[in-house]
Each structure stands twice: as structure tokens, then as C-alpha cells.
């Protein structure tokens, strides 16, 4: 996911002297642990805790979860998301509660706990429908489709993809349309219909270019390069995989960048360009 929805809002960390800013993961591990200790000290020292005190602890656990996830330490990330959710529930921060539940549903999916993932997504779907949040309704339907795909239930995958596309008809959201289009690429590749997969990959590239989304651009270029590798058109494979590498934003510890490197290494090996293959291995 694939990505994940960015969860940001304004908060205060007075015990570190940090001014009001955006909740993100731009802290070192040491800084995050110092922040956690400060929040825990407040819990131990105060007899009556206010919502700000509880939020502070929830925020730090959330930041730690994001940090661990960016390092692929999924177990630690999951534990911190769970702790964060616990404290957000205490202050009834509904927005963060449902955002974190989406993160947890995604982690369940990644570790193949499909029933648990789908159960959470069903709760989220009901919530987004209840508040008439059409965008997230469509997005959750799409995520459920990908769970069913990985579970091996192709019929239900197609059912939920159609539901997501139907909801998006009223939205006409290009980001969602790109996600649906990339899923079609994957479907056709699994059916070994490479020409059809390439058509949808180029369609995703065009849409990504229209909105200037570099992550989607890189993903679509990767698909075009990979599909050309399958067709044994190694010149085009190198061309598009290299473009995918160059357009991709610099994310630390990027799984997608590693995927591009692995494919470039494989293509260069197949064409006996071993020095170049070693460079990306």
C-alpha cells in the first residue's frame, strides 16, 4: 500500500519545549523515548490527569508507531499503535481512534490475519457511511478488495472493487481512480494478460502525471518496467525502471525503492551486465 493515510494535527509538547506543530515522525528514536518518559512522568506525578496529559501520551505512542513502521519493525509498530489507541479512546478523540484502527487493520492484512483485518474494516466502513464520508468509504472498500485478493477470494475482490468504483463515480476522485487502475494492472498480470496490464499501467501513469503525484508516478513506471521485463523487452524495462527510481521521492527505508532495485538488478543480470546488476543487488 500501498500508503497509508497521513494522520496529522496540531499539538503541544511543553516538557520538551516544542512549540505547536504538526504531528509527524521527524524525530529521532532517542527524542521519542525522551518524550515518552516525560509523558509517563506526568502520569506518575499528577493525581488528576487532564485530557492534554492523556493526549500527550497518546501522541508519543503514535509517533513511536510511525517511527517503527518506517523501519519495518511491524511488531513494535503494532504495539505502539495499540497503546496510542487506548489513550485516544480515553479522551474520545474519534478522528484519531478511527485513523489508528485503519493502521491496525492494515497491519493485520500485512501479517495475513485476514479475518481480523476485515472485521476492523467492516467497523470502519459502517462509521464512514454513518458520517457520510464518501472518500473514506470508497477507500475502505478498496482496501477490503485487496484483503480478499490476498486471501485468494477473487470473486469478493471483484465485488468490492466494483463497490468502491461505484462510490467513486460521484466523487470523481483521481487519487482513488489511480488506485483502482493499478489494481487492474495487478489483476491482468495475474491472469498473464500482459498487454492489457500495460494499457492500464500507462493509464495510471497518465492520471498520476495529471495530478503530479510522484509516488503514483513511480509506481506506474515501475509496473511498466516490470511488465516489459516479463515480455523480455529489457531495453524498455531498464528505461522505465530507471525513470521510476529517479521520480520516486526520497523516503527512508523505502520498500518500493528496494523493489525497483531488485528488478533493475534482475534485468541487468539477464542481459549479462553484471557490474550494473551488482550495483543494484
C-alpha positions as CSV (number, residue, x, y, z in Angstrom):
1,X,0.0,0.0,0.0
2,X,0.5,0.7,-0.8
3,X,0.2,4.1,1.8
4,X,-1.2,4.7,4.3
5,X,-3.4,7.8,5.1
6,X,-1.3,10.6,6.7
7,X,-2.6,11.4,10.1
8,X,-1.7,15.0,11.2
9,X,-2.9,17.5,13.7
10,X,-1.6,20.3,16.0
11,X,-0.3,19.5,19.5
12,X,2.0,20.7,22.3
13,X,4.9,19.1,24.0
14,X,5.7,21.5,26.8
15,X,8.0,19.1,28.6
16,X,10.4,19.3,25.6
17,X,9.9,22.9,24.9
18,X,8.5,22.1,21.5
19,X,6.1,24.7,20.1
20,X,2.9,23.9,18.4
21,X,3.5,22.0,15.2
22,X,2.4,19.1,13.0
23,X,2.2,15.6,14.4
24,X,4.7,13.7,12.2
25,X,7.6,11.3,12.5
26,X,10.5,13.8,12.1
27,X,12.1,12.9,15.5
28,X,15.0,10.6,16.3
29,X,14.4,7.4,18.3
30,X,16.1,9.0,21.3
31,X,14.0,12.1,21.2
32,X,10.8,10.0,21.0
33,X,11.9,7.9,24.0
34,X,12.7,11.1,26.0
35,X,9.2,12.4,25.1
36,X,7.7,9.1,26.2
37,X,9.5,9.3,29.6
38,X,8.3,12.9,30.1
39,X,4.7,11.9,29.4
40,X,5.0,8.9,31.7
41,X,6.5,11.1,34.5
42,X,3.4,13.4,34.2
43,X,1.2,10.3,34.7
44,X,3.1,9.2,37.8
45,X,3.2,12.7,39.4
46,X,-0.3,14.0,38.8
47,X,-3.2,12.9,40.8
48,X,-5.8,14.3,38.4
49,X,-4.9,13.9,34.8
50,X,-6.4,16.3,32.2
51,X,-7.2,15.5,28.6
52,X,-4.0,17.3,27.5
53,X,-1.9,14.9,29.7
54,X,-3.6,11.8,28.2
55,X,-3.3,13.2,24.6
56,X,0.4,13.8,25.1
57,X,1.0,10.1,25.9
58,X,-1.3,9.0,23.0
59,X,0.6,11.3,20.6
60,X,4.0,10.0,21.6
61,X,2.9,6.4,21.2
62,X,1.6,7.3,17.8
63,X,4.9,8.9,16.8
64,X,6.8,5.8,18.0
65,X,4.5,3.6,16.0
66,X,5.1,5.7,12.9
67,X,8.9,5.6,13.5
68,X,9.0,1.8,14.0
69,X,6.8,1.2,10.9
70,X,9.1,3.3,8.8
71,X,11.9,0.9,9.9
72,X,9.8,-2.2,9.1
73,X,9.6,-3.2,12.7
74,X,6.0,-4.1,12.4
75,X,5.6,-5.8,15.8
76,X,6.8,-2.8,17.7
77,X,4.8,-0.5,15.5
78,X,1.6,-2.5,16.1
79,X,2.2,-2.5,19.9
80,X,2.6,1.3,19.9
81,X,-0.4,1.9,17.7
82,X,-2.4,-0.3,20.2
83,X,-1.2,1.8,23.1
84,X,-1.9,5.0,21.3
85,X,-5.4,3.9,20.5
86,X,-6.0,3.0,24.2
87,X,-5.3,6.6,25.3
88,X,-7.2,8.3,22.4
89,X,-10.2,6.3,23.5
90,X,-9.9,7.7,27.0
91,X,-10.3,11.2,25.7
92,X,-12.8,10.2,23.0
93,X,-10.7,11.5,20.1
94,X,-12.9,9.9,17.4
95,X,-10.8,11.1,14.5
96,X,-7.6,9.6,15.8
97,X,-9.4,6.4,17.0
98,X,-10.6,5.5,13.6
99,X,-7.4,6.6,11.8
100,X,-5.4,4.3,14.0
101,X,-7.9,1.5,13.6
102,X,-7.2,1.8,9.9
103,X,-3.5,1.5,10.6
104,X,-4.1,-1.6,12.7
105,X,-6.4,-3.2,10.0
106,X,-3.6,-2.6,7.5
107,X,-1.1,-4.3,9.8
108,X,-3.4,-7.3,10.3
109,X,-3.6,-7.5,6.5
110,X,0.2,-7.5,6.2
111,X,0.7,-10.3,8.6
112,X,-2.2,-12.3,6.9
113,X,-4.7,-12.1,9.8
114,X,-7.4,-11.5,7.2
115,X,-10.4,-12.1,9.4
116,X,-9.2,-9.6,11.9
117,X,-8.4,-7.1,9.2
118,X,-11.8,-7.5,7.6
119,X,-13.6,-7.2,10.9
120,X,-12.0,-3.8,11.6
121,X,-12.6,-2.6,8.0
122,X,-16.3,-3.5,8.4
123,X,-16.5,-1.3,11.5
124,X,-14.7,1.5,9.7
125,X,-17.0,1.2,6.7
126,X,-20.1,1.5,8.9
127,X,-18.5,4.6,10.6
128,X,-17.7,6.3,7.3
129,X,-21.1,5.6,5.9
130,X,-22.7,6.9,9.1
131,X,-20.9,10.2,8.9
132,X,-21.3,10.3,5.1
133,X,-17.6,10.4,4.4
134,X,-17.7,9.1,0.9
135,X,-14.0,9.3,0.2
136,X,-13.0,7.1,3.1
137,X,-16.0,4.8,2.3
138,X,-14.6,4.2,-1.2
139,X,-11.0,3.8,0.1
140,X,-12.0,1.2,2.8
141,X,-14.0,-0.7,0.2
142,X,-10.8,-0.8,-2.0
143,X,-8.7,-1.9,1.0
144,X,-11.2,-4.7,1.6
145,X,-10.9,-5.8,-2.0
146,X,-7.1,-6.1,-1.6
147,X,-7.6,-8.2,1.5
148,X,-9.9,-10.6,-0.3
149,X,-7.4,-10.7,-3.2
150,X,-4.5,-11.8,-0.9
151,X,-6.9,-14.2,0.8
152,X,-7.5,-15.8,-2.6
153,X,-11.2,-14.9,-2.9
154,X,-11.1,-13.3,-6.4
155,X,-14.9,-13.1,-6.7
156,X,-15.2,-11.0,-3.5
157,X,-12.2,-8.9,-4.6
158,X,-14.0,-8.0,-7.8
159,X,-17.3,-7.3,-5.8
160,X,-15.6,-4.8,-3.5
161,X,-13.6,-3.2,-6.3
162,X,-16.9,-2.6,-8.2
163,X,-18.5,-1.2,-5.0
164,X,-15.5,1.2,-4.5
165,X,-15.6,2.3,-8.1
166,X,-19.4,2.9,-7.8
167,X,-18.9,5.1,-4.8
168,X,-16.1,7.0,-6.6
169,X,-18.4,7.8,-9.5
170,X,-20.0,10.6,-7.5
171,X,-16.6,11.7,-6.1
172,X,-14.6,11.6,-9.4
173,X,-11.5,11.4,-7.2
174,X,-8.4,11.0,-9.3
175,X,-6.3,9.5,-6.5
176,X,-8.8,6.7,-5.9
177,X,-9.1,6.2,-9.6
178,X,-5.4,5.7,-9.9
179,X,-5.5,3.1,-7.1
180,X,-8.3,1.2,-8.8
181,X,-6.4,1.4,-12.1
182,X,-3.3,0.0,-10.5
183,X,-5.3,-2.8,-9.1
184,X,-6.5,-3.7,-12.6
185,X,-2.8,-3.8,-13.6
186,X,-2.2,-6.4,-10.9
187,X,-5.3,-8.4,-11.9
188,X,-4.3,-8.6,-15.6
189,X,-0.8,-9.5,-14.7
190,X,-2.0,-12.4,-12.5
191,X,-4.1,-13.6,-15.5
192,X,-1.0,-13.3,-17.6
193,X,-2.7,-10.8,-19.9
194,X,0.4,-8.6,-20.1
195,X,-0.8,-6.3,-22.9
196,X,-3.9,-5.4,-21.0
197,X,-1.9,-4.9,-17.9
198,X,0.4,-2.4,-19.8
199,X,-2.6,-0.5,-21.1
200,X,-3.8,0.1,-17.5
201,X,-0.3,0.9,-16.3
202,X,0.0,3.6,-18.9
203,X,-3.4,4.9,-17.9
204,X,-2.3,5.1,-14.3
205,X,0.8,6.9,-15.4
206,X,-1.2,9.5,-17.3
207,X,-3.6,10.1,-14.4
208,X,-0.6,10.3,-11.9
209,X,1.1,12.8,-14.2
210,X,-2.1,14.9,-14.3
211,X,-2.1,15.4,-10.5
212,X,1.7,15.5,-10.2
213,X,1.8,12.6,-7.6
214,X,5.3,11.3,-7.7
215,X,4.6,8.2,-5.6
216,X,1.9,7.1,-8.0
217,X,4.1,8.1,-11.0
218,X,6.9,6.0,-9.7
219,X,4.6,3.1,-9.0
220,X,3.1,3.2,-12.5
221,X,6.5,3.5,-14.1
222,X,7.7,0.5,-12.1
223,X,4.7,-1.6,-13.4
224,X,5.5,-0.6,-17.0
225,X,9.2,-1.5,-16.5
226,X,8.3,-4.8,-14.7
227,X,5.8,-5.8,-17.4
228,X,8.3,-5.1,-20.1
229,X,10.7,-7.4,-18.3
230,X,8.1,-10.1,-18.4
231,X,7.9,-9.6,-22.2
232,X,11.7,-9.8,-22.4
233,X,11.9,-6.3,-23.7
234,X,14.8,-5.5,-21.5
235,X,15.7,-2.1,-23.1
236,X,12.3,-0.7,-22.2
237,X,12.4,-2.4,-18.8
238,X,15.6,-0.6,-17.9
239,X,14.2,2.7,-19.3
240,X,11.0,2.6,-17.2
241,X,12.5,1.1,-14.1
242,X,15.2,3.8,-14.1
243,X,12.6,6.5,-14.6
244,X,10.6,5.0,-11.6
245,X,13.8,5.2,-9.5
246,X,14.5,8.8,-10.5
247,X,11.0,10.2,-10.0
248,X,10.4,8.4,-6.6
249,X,10.5,10.8,-3.6
250,X,13.3,10.1,-1.1
251,X,11.7,8.1,1.6
252,X,14.0,6.5,4.2
253,X,13.9,2.7,4.2
254,X,11.6,2.6,1.2
255,X,10.3,-0.9,0.3
256,X,9.2,0.4,-3.1
257,X,12.8,1.6,-3.9
258,X,14.1,-1.8,-2.9
259,X,11.6,-3.4,-5.4
260,X,12.9,-1.2,-8.2
261,X,16.5,-2.0,-7.3
262,X,15.7,-5.8,-7.3
263,X,14.1,-5.6,-10.8
264,X,16.9,-3.5,-12.2
265,X,19.5,-6.0,-10.8
266,X,17.5,-8.9,-12.4
267,X,17.2,-7.2,-15.8
268,X,20.9,-6.4,-15.9
269,X,21.8,-10.0,-14.9
270,X,19.6,-11.3,-17.7
271,X,21.5,-9.1,-20.2
272,X,24.9,-10.1,-18.8
273,X,25.6,-6.6,-17.4
274,X,26.9,-7.9,-14.2
275,X,28.6,-4.7,-12.9
276,X,25.3,-2.9,-13.2
277,X,23.4,-5.8,-11.7
278,X,25.8,-5.8,-8.7
279,X,25.2,-2.1,-8.2
280,X,21.5,-2.7,-7.5
281,X,21.8,-6.0,-5.7
